[in-house]
Amino acid sequence: MRQQSPENRPFSTASSREGALTPDANPDPAPACPAPGPLAGLRVLDLATLFAGPLAATLLGDFGAEVIKVEHPRRPDPSRGHGPAKDGVGLWWKLLGRNKKTVTLDLAAPGGRDVLLELAAAADVVIENFRPGTLEKWGLGPAELAAVNRGLVLARVTGFGQFGPYAHRPGFGTLAEAMSGFAALTGEPDGPPTLPPFGLADSVTALTTAYAVMAALRGRESTGLGQVVDLAIIEPMLTVLGPQPIWYDQLGHVQPRTGNRSANSAPRNTYRTADGAWLAVSASTRSVAERLLRLVGHPEFVSEPWFATGSGRAGHADELDAAVGGWMARHDRDEVVAAFERAEAAVAPVCDIRGVMDNEQYRALGSITEVPDDELGAVRMQNVLFRLSATPGAIRWAGRPHGADTDTVLSGLLGLSAARIAALRADGVV
């Protein structure tokens, strides 16, 4: 395939690519959304597995990018088998695989390498999360990819980055949650460090990866050249933990575990109401703290000198928790929420997923949406991450079966003949 010159593809569109798909050549596996989305025309190859890399590709697909998910013919993305399934269909994949066309390809096989290079020549972004050196071993490293497409952005998501003493260790989000300082901060003061029961580091990394890809694409508009994104999962988690490095650098301060409390303000905790509901309260500003303490019948605290600062209030968290918790324990949930609204104090229910699905604010925002699905009929899942007033994102289809679009993509995008595809299949390459 002949490479396009970078100056002709600063932010590539399907209509401007040689060999690009046409609506007739390769119809979407589900009806197109009403608006194409702001990333329409961007083509992404998702070579990653499990969560951080694939979720980054999902986020790009939600806003119109054409995402081609490349999986091994005999070892599909393990996320297809993670968690509960219905009728043998993995439900997590329905979320993670949405808006993606699914192709099978053995990248370690010579024929698979050749096909991947052809796909990369027609793409804007490749996302991978193999251990450092793996793509190079297969002849698919940055040099080989740049040789077929100078404008390609290669996002490499690993536990510890592409270099350094830990680079070749296996890495998962759990290790990043531990190494970043998150686990050391989480839990009760007299309890052990606590890990989250979900993929927190992977999700934060996915958001960061999507941002990094867009930054690299913006750079391509100026230079005409792609670049490599080296993203270590341990770093986004370190960033979201805030000012801890500078606190330690300047003061030697090490933040301890404080449970639900904050060392910077109070009241800040969860409290149980008379009817057994749990509510979360935060009073990070003095004005909100004042309104809250007057509401619960303890205006005397407001005039105390220590009440003027967040750290001062945090130093008296026992007294403030007793005041707020004691008042809540005498009132039912709805009564508490109504009183907080009148007082303009901050409160929210502690929801499990049943509460989320039934919450009136999530319903108003459309945060949970129903998506048609050929395998399950219809599935409800999180909607796109944010709302754009002019070029909104959309979920066009849920996660597709393993390899469902292989023939269509290889013939429609690359122009491979039926005979060549059959030979690749016979060799176990697809």
DODREN-68950 format. One record per residue (C-alpha): x, y, z negated; residue number from 1; residue in one letter. Coordinates in pm, 1 decimal, padded with zeros to 6 digits, m for minus. Example, Ala and Ser with C-alpha at 12.3 -4.5 7.8 and 13.67 -1.06 7.14 Angstrom:
2
REC     east    north       up num residu
REC  01230.0 m00450.0 m00780.0   1      a
REC  01367.0 m00106.0 m00714.0   2      s
//
This chain:
430
REC     east    north       up num residu
REC  00000.0  00000.0  00000.0   1      m
REC  00135.9  00340.8  00095.2   2      r
REC  00191.0  00569.7 m00201.5   3      q
REC  00016.2  00903.0 m00202.8   4      q
REC  00225.5  01211.7 m00253.0   5      s
REC  00190.0  01354.2 m00605.3   6      p
REC  00089.8  01697.8 m00479.5   7      e
REC m00222.3  01544.6 m00326.4   8      n
REC m00339.0  01377.2 m00645.5   9      r
REC m00300.0  01615.1 m00942.0  10      p
REC m00621.2  01479.5 m01090.0  11      f
REC m00711.8  01203.7 m00852.8  12      s
REC m01062.2  01151.2 m00720.3  13      t
REC m01190.9  00830.3 m00568.2  14      a
REC m01262.5  01001.9 m00238.7  15      s
REC m00902.5  01123.7 m00204.9  16      s
REC m00730.1  00786.5 m00253.5  17      r
REC m00629.5  00555.1  00022.5  18      e
REC m00808.3  00228.6 m00025.3  19      g
REC m01043.0  00374.6 m00284.9  20      a
REC m01374.2  00204.4 m00341.1  21      l
REC m01684.5  00334.0 m00173.0  22      t
REC m02033.4  00288.8 m00318.7  23      p
REC m02110.9  00035.5 m00044.9  24      d
REC m01784.9 m00157.0 m00084.2  25      a
REC m01808.0 m00209.0 m00459.6  26      n
REC m02129.9 m00110.9 m00633.1  27      p
REC m02115.5 m00065.9 m01007.0  28      d
REC m02233.0 m00370.3 m01203.3  29      p
REC m02508.7 m00153.4 m01348.7  30      a
REC m02693.3  00153.8 m01220.4  31      p
REC m02481.0  00468.3 m01222.4  32      a
REC m02543.6  00723.7 m01492.8  33      c
REC m02724.5  01044.4 m01388.8  34      p
REC m02403.5  01250.5 m01410.3  35      a
REC m02061.8  01113.8 m01313.7  36      p
REC m01884.9  01255.6 m01619.7  37      g
REC m01586.8  01491.2 m01635.6  38      p
REC m01333.2  01210.1 m01581.1  39      l
REC m01499.3  01077.3 m01265.4  40      a
REC m01232.3  00988.0 m01011.2  41      g
REC m00979.7  00887.7 m01276.0  42      l
REC m00878.0  00521.7 m01248.8  43      r
REC m00748.3  00340.0 m01557.6  44      v
REC m00598.4 m00009.6 m01578.7  45      l
REC m00658.8 m00154.0 m01924.6  46      d
REC m00398.6 m00427.2 m01981.5  47      l
REC m00421.7 m00410.3 m02360.8  48      a
REC m00582.2 m00655.1 m02603.2  49      t
REC m00775.6 m00629.1 m02928.3  50      l
REC m00849.1 m00278.4 m03038.1  51      f
REC m00630.7  00033.5 m03019.3  52      a
REC m00539.9  00025.5 m02649.2  53      g
REC m00871.4 m00113.1 m02523.7  54      p
REC m01070.9  00136.3 m02731.3  55      l
REC m00868.6  00422.6 m02582.7  56      a
REC m00968.6  00297.5 m02238.5  57      a
REC m01331.0  00273.9 m02354.4  58      t
REC m01324.7  00638.7 m02461.0  59      l
REC m01197.8  00740.2 m02117.1  60      l
REC m01459.8  00523.3 m01947.5  61      g
REC m01737.3  00678.9 m02153.4  62      d
REC m01670.7  01009.5 m01979.2  63      f
REC m01660.4  00880.9 m01625.3  64      g
REC m01320.2  00719.6 m01570.5  65      a
REC m01323.1  00399.3 m01367.3  66      e
REC m01172.7  00144.2 m01606.1  67      v
REC m01051.6 m00190.6 m01476.5  68      i
REC m00993.5 m00435.7 m01759.1  69      k
REC m00720.9 m00687.3 m01671.0  70      v
REC m00724.7 m01010.7 m01873.3  71      e
REC m00534.5 m01335.6 m01849.5  72      h
REC m00732.3 m01596.7 m01652.6  73      p
REC m00719.8 m01851.6 m01934.4  74      r
REC m00663.0 m01632.9 m02241.7  75      r
REC m00916.5 m01348.7 m02245.5  76      p
REC m00892.2 m01050.1 m02476.2  77      d
REC m00925.4 m01196.3 m02829.3  78      p
REC m01183.2 m00931.0 m02912.9  79      s
REC m01431.8 m01139.6 m02714.6  80      r
REC m01414.8 m01395.0 m02996.4  81      g
REC m01383.6 m01160.7 m03294.8  82      h
REC m01674.5 m01136.1 m03535.8  83      g
REC m02031.7 m01256.7 m03490.6  84      p
REC m02162.5 m01385.7 m03158.6  85      a
REC m02511.1 m01439.2 m03019.9  86      k
REC m02575.3 m01737.5 m02792.0  87      d
REC m02198.4 m01771.1 m02756.0  88      g
REC m02154.7 m01408.9 m02644.9  89      v
REC m01917.6 m01200.6 m02859.3  90      g
REC m02089.4 m00883.9 m02975.4  91      l
REC m01778.8 m00676.7 m03050.4  92      w
REC m01677.0 m00710.6 m02686.8  93      w
REC m02009.6 m00562.3 m02574.9  94      k
REC m01899.5 m00237.1 m02741.3  95      l
REC m01527.3 m00249.9 m02661.4  96      l
REC m01579.5 m00360.1 m02301.2  97      g
REC m01850.4 m00113.5 m02207.2  98      r
REC m01805.1  00081.8 m01882.5  99      n
REC m01523.4 m00153.1 m01775.4 100      k
REC m01492.4 m00374.7 m01470.0 101      k
REC m01333.5 m00704.4 m01567.6 102      t
REC m01057.6 m00867.4 m01363.3 103      v
REC m00843.2 m01171.8 m01439.8 104      t
REC m00472.9 m01170.1 m01353.9 105      l
REC m00169.3 m01356.3 m01485.7 106      d
REC  00088.6 m01078.7 m01504.6 107      l
REC  00370.5 m01321.8 m01579.8 108      a
REC  00322.2 m01500.8 m01248.0 109      a
REC  00495.1 m01356.8 m00939.0 110      p
REC  00164.6 m01332.8 m00752.7 111      g
REC  00005.7 m01157.6 m01049.2 112      g
REC  00290.3 m00908.4 m01064.7 113      r
REC  00240.7 m00825.1 m00697.8 114      d
REC m00132.4 m00767.8 m00739.0 115      v
REC m00080.3 m00554.4 m01050.1 116      l
REC  00164.4 m00331.5 m00861.1 117      l
REC m00095.0 m00289.3 m00587.4 118      e
REC m00354.1 m00193.1 m00847.3 119      l
REC m00108.7  00046.9 m01014.1 120      a
REC m00041.9  00215.7 m00680.3 121      a
REC m00410.1  00312.3 m00667.7 122      a
REC m00445.0  00405.8 m01036.2 123      a
REC m00385.0  00709.7 m01253.8 124      d
REC m00329.4  00542.8 m01591.2 125      v
REC m00208.4  00209.1 m01724.6 126      v
REC m00267.0  00126.0 m02092.6 127      i
REC m00073.8 m00168.3 m02241.7 128      e
REC  00012.7 m00295.7 m02588.1 129      n
REC  00256.6 m00581.0 m02530.1 130      f
REC  00567.8 m00603.1 m02744.4 131      r
REC  00847.2 m00377.1 m02617.6 132      p
REC  01031.4 m00538.3 m02328.1 133      g
REC  00745.4 m00761.6 m02214.1 134      t
REC  00644.5 m00556.9 m01909.8 135      l
REC  01011.2 m00521.0 m01818.5 136      e
REC  01055.0 m00899.5 m01839.8 137      k
REC  00772.3 m00940.2 m01588.8 138      w
REC  00917.1 m00680.4 m01352.1 139      g
REC  00640.2 m00434.8 m01440.3 140      l
REC  00831.0 m00180.8 m01648.0 141      g
REC  00816.0  00196.8 m01607.5 142      p
REC  01071.9  00197.0 m01326.1 143      a
REC  00881.1 m00058.2 m01117.3 144      e
REC  00548.9  00113.7 m01175.5 145      l
REC  00691.5  00457.1 m01091.8 146      a
REC  00837.2  00314.2 m00771.4 147      a
REC  00486.0  00243.6 m00639.7 148      v
REC  00318.0  00548.6 m00796.5 149      n
REC  00515.8  00852.5 m00910.1 150      r
REC  00203.2  01005.3 m01061.9 151      g
REC  00115.5  00711.7 m01287.8 152      l
REC  00077.9  00764.8 m01664.0 153      v
REC  00183.7  00455.8 m01860.0 154      l
REC  00050.0  00452.1 m02217.7 155      a
REC  00236.1  00202.2 m02437.7 156      r
REC  00064.3  00132.6 m02769.1 157      v
REC  00258.9 m00076.0 m03020.5 158      t
REC  00277.9 m00120.6 m03394.7 159      g
REC  00614.6  00047.8 m03438.9 160      f
REC  00705.0  00216.4 m03108.6 161      g
REC  00941.9  00127.1 m02826.9 162      q
REC  01267.0  00161.8 m03024.9 163      f
REC  01402.6  00145.9 m03378.5 164      g
REC  01470.0 m00143.3 m03618.4 165      p
REC  01102.0 m00251.6 m03633.7 166      y
REC  01025.8 m00216.6 m03260.9 167      a
REC  01023.9 m00588.3 m03180.5 168      h
REC  00820.0 m00693.5 m03482.8 169      r
REC  00456.2 m00792.4 m03427.0 170      p
REC  00243.3 m00500.2 m03536.0 171      g
REC m00123.4 m00458.7 m03625.3 172      f
REC m00336.6 m00181.1 m03767.2 173      g
REC m00327.9 m00340.8 m04111.6 174      t
REC  00048.3 m00293.2 m04127.0 175      l
REC  00011.8  00071.7 m04027.0 176      a
REC m00250.3  00126.4 m04296.1 177      e
REC m00000.8 m00010.1 m04547.9 178      a
REC  00315.2  00156.7 m04416.7 179      m
REC  00166.7  00501.1 m04359.6 180      s
REC  00075.2  00555.0 m04723.8 181      g
REC m00298.0  00503.7 m04674.5 182      f
REC m00325.5  00182.3 m04879.1 183      a
REC m00114.2  00328.0 m05159.3 184      a
REC m00368.7  00610.0 m05192.8 185      l
REC m00678.7  00395.8 m05170.5 186      t
REC m00842.6  00222.7 m05464.2 187      g
REC m00890.5  00283.0 m05834.5 188      e
REC m00600.3  00424.0 m06037.2 189      p
REC m00553.1  00099.1 m06230.2 190      d
REC m00620.7 m00127.0 m05929.2 191      g
REC m00409.3 m00253.0 m05640.3 192      p
REC m00349.3 m00068.0 m05312.3 193      p
REC m00656.6 m00124.7 m05095.8 194      t
REC m00684.9 m00188.3 m04722.9 195      l
REC m00996.1 m00087.9 m04523.9 196      p
REC m01227.3 m00374.1 m04419.0 197      p
REC m01234.7 m00252.3 m04057.9 198      f
REC m00988.8 m00137.7 m03790.5 199      g
REC m00919.8  00211.7 m03920.0 200      l
REC m00564.0  00248.3 m03786.5 201      a
REC m00662.2  00098.4 m03451.0 202      d
REC m00950.7  00342.5 m03413.8 203      s
REC m00742.2  00645.5 m03510.0 204      v
REC m00474.7  00529.3 m03266.6 205      t
REC m00730.5  00486.4 m02989.3 206      a
REC m00843.6  00846.1 m03030.5 207      l
REC m00481.2  00958.8 m03029.3 208      t
REC m00401.9  00752.2 m02720.5 209      t
REC m00692.8  00897.5 m02525.5 210      a
REC m00571.3  01247.3 m02620.7 211      y
REC m00211.7  01159.2 m02523.0 212      a
REC m00325.5  01029.3 m02185.1 213      v
REC m00516.6  01349.0 m02114.6 214      m
REC m00215.2  01558.7 m02219.7 215      a
REC  00006.7  01358.5 m01982.5 216      a
REC m00243.8  01401.3 m01699.7 217      l
REC m00252.6  01775.0 m01762.7 218      r
REC  00125.7  01775.9 m01737.8 219      g
REC  00098.7  01591.5 m01406.3 220      r
REC m00101.1  01881.7 m01266.5 221      e
REC  00209.4  02096.7 m01304.9 222      s
REC  00481.2  01849.2 m01209.8 223      t
REC  00306.5  01600.5 m00983.0 224      g
REC  00473.6  01326.8 m01184.7 225      l
REC  00345.6  01076.7 m01436.4 226      g
REC  00524.2  00982.7 m01756.7 227      q
REC  00539.3  00725.7 m02035.1 228      v
REC  00335.8  00768.5 m02353.3 229      v
REC  00508.6  00591.5 m02644.6 230      d
REC  00254.3  00560.5 m02923.6 231      l
REC  00329.4  00375.6 m03248.1 232      a
REC  00023.2  00289.7 m03456.9 233      i
REC  00208.9  00387.1 m03776.3 234      i
REC  00229.6  00751.8 m03664.2 235      e
REC m00136.0  00857.6 m03614.9 236      p
REC m00214.8  00715.8 m03959.9 237      m
REC  00072.0  00915.5 m04107.8 238      l
REC m00063.6  01229.3 m03941.8 239      t
REC m00420.8  01194.2 m04067.9 240      v
REC m00297.1  01161.5 m04426.6 241      l
REC m00229.1  01533.6 m04424.0 242      g
REC  00031.1  01729.9 m04620.8 243      p
REC  00189.3  01447.1 m04818.1 244      q
REC  00532.4  01469.0 m04649.7 245      p
REC  00565.5  01841.6 m04712.9 246      i
REC  00438.5  01803.2 m05070.6 247      w
REC  00705.8  01542.3 m05132.2 248      y
REC  00972.0  01740.5 m04946.4 249      d
REC  00914.3  02062.1 m05134.8 250      q
REC  00788.8  01942.6 m05473.2 251      l
REC  00872.5  01575.0 m05502.5 252      g
REC  00499.5  01518.3 m05542.4 253      h
REC  00363.6  01165.2 m05477.3 254      v
REC m00014.5  01155.8 m05457.1 255      q
REC m00157.2  00882.2 m05683.1 256      p
REC m00465.1  00665.6 m05635.6 257      r
REC m00770.2  00846.2 m05769.7 258      t
REC m01059.5  00622.1 m05662.4 259      g
REC m01349.0  00830.0 m05530.6 260      n
REC m01215.5  01141.7 m05694.7 261      r
REC m01000.0  01407.9 m05534.3 262      s
REC m00692.5  01564.6 m05690.7 263      a
REC m00786.0  01890.8 m05518.9 264      n
REC m01147.0  01951.8 m05620.5 265      s
REC m01439.3  01831.0 m05829.8 266      a
REC m01712.5  01717.7 m05854.8 267      p
REC m01636.4  01466.7 m05580.6 268      r
REC m01768.5  01115.8 m05631.6 269      n
REC m02053.6  00873.5 m05572.1 270      t
REC m02341.8  00872.8 m05818.8 271      y
REC m02635.8  00639.7 m05873.5 272      r
REC m02992.1  00767.3 m05889.9 273      t
REC m03274.3  00644.4 m06111.5 274      a
REC m03412.0  00423.1 m05834.8 275      d
REC m03075.3  00257.6 m05770.5 276      g
REC m02960.7  00452.4 m05463.4 277      a
REC m02604.2  00576.1 m05425.6 278      w
REC m02532.2  00930.9 m05313.7 279      l
REC m02201.5  01098.7 m05232.1 280      a
REC m02133.3  01451.7 m05352.8 281      v
REC m01856.7  01690.0 m05257.1 282      s
REC m01800.9  02035.9 m05400.3 283      a
REC m01482.1  02145.6 m05229.6 284      s
REC m01556.5  02517.1 m05255.4 285      t
REC m01621.2  02717.2 m05570.4 286      r
REC m01956.2  02848.3 m05443.5 287      s
REC m02090.2  02498.7 m05380.8 288      v
REC m01957.5  02379.0 m05715.7 289      a
REC m02133.5  02667.0 m05890.2 290      e
REC m02466.6  02591.9 m05724.0 291      r
REC m02430.3  02224.0 m05806.6 292      l
REC m02356.8  02273.3 m06175.6 293      l
REC m02643.8  02518.4 m06213.2 294      r
REC m02870.5  02265.8 m06041.0 295      l
REC m02782.5  01988.1 m06283.8 296      v
REC m02832.9  02215.1 m06584.7 297      g
REC m02475.5  02295.9 m06683.7 298      h
REC m02414.0  02661.3 m06595.6 299      p
REC m02174.1  02691.1 m06890.8 300      e
REC m01898.0  02526.6 m06686.2 301      f
REC m01911.8  02801.3 m06423.9 302      v
REC m01770.0  03063.2 m06661.9 303      s
REC m01474.2  02849.7 m06768.7 304      e
REC m01137.0  02981.8 m06639.4 305      p
REC m01044.4  02640.0 m06499.4 306      w
REC m01360.3  02630.4 m06286.0 307      f
REC m01223.5  02898.1 m06050.1 308      a
REC m00989.3  02664.5 m05862.0 309      t
REC m01030.2  02322.4 m05704.8 310      g
REC m00733.9  02181.1 m05891.7 311      s
REC m00869.0  02324.7 m06215.8 312      g
REC m01201.7  02153.3 m06162.3 313      r
REC m01023.2  01830.1 m06068.6 314      a
REC m00850.2  01843.6 m06405.8 315      g
REC m01193.3  01833.7 m06572.8 316      h
REC m01344.6  01564.8 m06347.6 317      a
REC m01459.6  01353.2 m06643.7 318      d
REC m01680.7  01632.3 m06775.9 319      e
REC m01813.8  01730.3 m06435.2 320      l
REC m01886.1  01370.7 m06334.9 321      d
REC m02073.0  01317.4 m06659.6 322      a
REC m02285.3  01626.1 m06595.0 323      a
REC m02369.0  01540.8 m06234.5 324      v
REC m02400.6  01166.1 m06286.6 325      g
REC m02619.5  01206.8 m06593.1 326      g
REC m02861.5  01433.8 m06407.8 327      w
REC m02878.5  01204.9 m06103.1 328      m
REC m02946.3  00900.7 m06320.4 329      a
REC m03270.7  01065.5 m06434.0 330      r
REC m03406.3  01137.0 m06083.9 331      h
REC m03499.9  00930.3 m05779.9 332      d
REC m03307.1  00953.6 m05455.0 333      r
REC m03557.9  01161.9 m05257.6 334      d
REC m03599.3  01402.3 m05546.4 335      e
REC m03223.1  01446.9 m05572.2 336      v
REC m03178.8  01508.8 m05200.3 337      v
REC m03462.6  01762.7 m05192.6 338      a
REC m03318.5  01946.8 m05492.3 339      a
REC m02970.8  01956.2 m05334.4 340      f
REC m03115.6  02097.1 m05012.8 341      e
REC m03295.1  02373.4 m05201.2 342      r
REC m02976.4  02454.5 m05392.1 343      a
REC m02760.5  02437.1 m05076.5 344      e
REC m02534.6  02179.6 m05240.6 345      a
REC m02363.8  01905.5 m05040.3 346      a
REC m02497.8  01550.0 m05064.5 347      v
REC m02528.3  01245.9 m04836.3 348      a
REC m02655.2  00891.5 m04880.3 349      p
REC m02408.9  00604.9 m04907.9 350      v
REC m02529.2  00401.2 m04608.6 351      c
REC m02466.7  00043.8 m04514.1 352      d
REC m02532.7 m00031.9 m04148.1 353      i
REC m02906.0 m00074.8 m04217.9 354      r
REC m02915.1  00279.5 m04348.5 355      g
REC m02718.5  00409.4 m04051.2 356      v
REC m02958.2  00251.8 m03800.9 357      m
REC m03256.9  00403.7 m03981.7 358      d
REC m03107.6  00746.0 m04062.9 359      n
REC m03304.7  01043.6 m03935.7 360      e
REC m02996.2  01254.6 m03858.9 361      q
REC m02833.5  00980.9 m03652.4 362      y
REC m03166.3  00937.7 m03471.6 363      r
REC m03183.2  01310.1 m03396.5 364      a
REC m02830.2  01309.3 m03256.4 365      l
REC m02883.2  00990.2 m03059.1 366      g
REC m02574.9  00840.9 m03225.0 367      s
REC m02704.9  00488.1 m03171.8 368      i
REC m02826.9  00406.8 m02822.7 369      t
REC m02974.3  00106.0 m02646.6 370      e
REC m02787.2 m00034.0 m02348.2 371      v
REC m02931.5 m00285.8 m02098.3 372      p
REC m02729.2 m00605.6 m02073.7 373      d
REC m02754.0 m00900.0 m01834.8 374      d
REC m02651.5 m01154.1 m02099.4 375      e
REC m02839.8 m01030.9 m02407.8 376      l
REC m03122.4 m00825.2 m02259.2 377      g
REC m03048.9 m00504.4 m02452.1 378      a
REC m02802.1 m00411.0 m02720.6 379      v
REC m02781.4 m00117.0 m02956.5 380      r
REC m02441.4  00037.9 m03019.6 381      m
REC m02269.1  00367.6 m03094.1 382      q
REC m02326.2  00630.8 m02827.8 383      n
REC m02045.4  00828.7 m02662.7 384      v
REC m01832.2  01007.0 m02917.4 385      l
REC m01932.1  01367.0 m02853.7 386      f
REC m02175.8  01574.9 m02653.1 387      r
REC m02070.5  01795.1 m02360.4 388      l
REC m02329.1  02048.7 m02246.9 389      s
REC m02243.1  02045.8 m01874.1 390      a
REC m02066.4  01714.1 m01801.1 391      t
REC m02183.7  01460.4 m02058.6 392      p
REC m02053.5  01110.0 m02096.1 393      g
REC m02271.3  00801.0 m02066.2 394      a
REC m02271.1  00426.3 m02123.3 395      i
REC m02333.3  00270.4 m01784.8 396      r
REC m02313.1 m00093.7 m01894.6 397      w
REC m02206.9 m00304.9 m02190.4 398      a
REC m01905.4 m00536.9 m02191.7 399      g
REC m01903.4 m00762.0 m01886.0 400      r
REC m01822.4 m01135.3 m01873.5 401      p
REC m01460.5 m01244.4 m01841.1 402      h
REC m01338.6 m01182.9 m01485.7 403      g
REC m01682.4 m01084.9 m01356.6 404      a
REC m01549.0 m00825.4 m01112.3 405      d
REC m01228.2 m00995.0 m00996.3 406      t
REC m01329.1 m01066.8 m00638.2 407      d
REC m01509.7 m00736.7 m00593.9 408      t
REC m01217.0 m00527.5 m00718.2 409      v
REC m00947.2 m00719.0 m00533.9 410      l
REC m01135.5 m00714.9 m00205.9 411      s
REC m01293.9 m00370.5 m00232.9 412      g
REC m01006.5 m00174.7 m00385.9 413      l
REC m00702.8 m00360.1 m00252.9 414      l
REC m00853.3 m00504.3  00063.0 415      g
REC m00734.0 m00856.4 m00018.4 416      l
REC m00876.5 m01120.7  00209.7 417      s
REC m01097.1 m01400.1  00083.5 418      a
REC m00818.9 m01642.8  00174.7 419      a
REC m00560.4 m01459.9 m00035.9 420      r
REC m00796.0 m01437.6 m00334.0 421      i
REC m00870.2 m01808.5 m00300.0 422      a
REC m00495.3 m01883.6 m00291.9 423      a
REC m00437.9 m01672.2 m00603.6 424      l
REC m00717.6 m01859.0 m00776.2 425      r
REC m00576.7 m02195.7 m00671.0 426      a
REC m00238.5 m02094.8 m00818.0 427      d
REC m00401.2 m01991.3 m01146.5 428      g
REC m00304.4 m01626.0 m01094.9 429      v
REC m00665.5 m01505.4 m01117.9 430      v
//
